[in-house]
Amino acid sequence: MKIKVGENKRPYTIEPGVLQATLTRIDDVGVFESKFGNKQTHVITFELDRQYKAADGRMTNMTVNGLYHITMDERSNFYKMVSGILGRKLAVGEEFDTDSLLGKRCMVVVEKNKQGFPVIGNTMPVMDALPPMTVQNLPPDEWITKRMSPTTSNAAMR
């Protein structure tokens, strides 16, 4: 893929805060080394209840994503994210299917990292008083079974 330096910038800025979101994508990006060893890693994407005007003129929901090592230890960021969305701690020995998170509404705390990019600082259950947001990019059920792996190209995911 050829790109020019400076291209592919986000057409919007997400300010830090607590926002309503829906988890819309889970992409398996393979095994990465961490300080705790080699870990299966996923990019998890949340669609926010904030919109921007896309290049084609349509109003489109903003997204923010996070890179998570898939570890179900209480200290892991992935475990904390899942527990926050579900509003409960998972029991030791409980089995959990990551695809069950697709389409789940929640609140996300958006923070800025050292480079100034928006990152997910925390998740929590959605507040009951909030009306449901309109989700624009939830993948169809048949897409959910097609997982990104080191042998699957980005083009195959479109």
Residue, then its C-alpha position, 0 to 999 in steps of 0.5 A: m500500500k502506498i501512502k503519502v506522508g501526512e495522509n490518513k489523518r483523522p478528520y476530527t478531534i476527540e476531546p477527553g471526557v466520558l462519552q456514550a459508546t457502542l463496541t463495534r469491532i474486534d480485530d484479532v491482530g495476532v500475537f505480540e510480545s508484552k512485558f508478561g510474555n507473548k499475548q494474543t492481541h486485539v484492536i477494539t473499536f468503539e463508536l461514539d455518540r459524537q459526530y463529524k462531517a465526513a468528506d462526502g458530507r454525511m454526518t458520521n459517528m466518531t470512533v476510538n480504539g484500543l490495543y488490548h492483550i487478551t488476558m483475563d487476569e484482574r490486573s489486565n486492561f482487557y479484563k478491566m475493559v470487559s468488566g466495565i462494560l458488563g458492570r461486574k467482575l467476571a468469576v474465576g473459571e468463567e468462560f467469556d466470548t469476546d464476540s458477545l461484546l459486539g453491539k454492547r452500549c457502554m460509557v468510555v472515558v476518553e483520555k489523551n496519551k503522551q503523543g496527544f492521541p485519544v485513548i480509552g482510559n476506562t469503561m463503565p455500564v451505560m447510564d440508564a437515563l441516556p437515550p440509545m445512540t444510533v450506531q452506524n457501523l456495527p458489522p453484520d453477523e457474518w463479518i463477526t466470524k471473519r477474524m483478522s489474523p496474521t495471514t488475513s490482509n486488511a483488504a480482506m476485512r473491508 
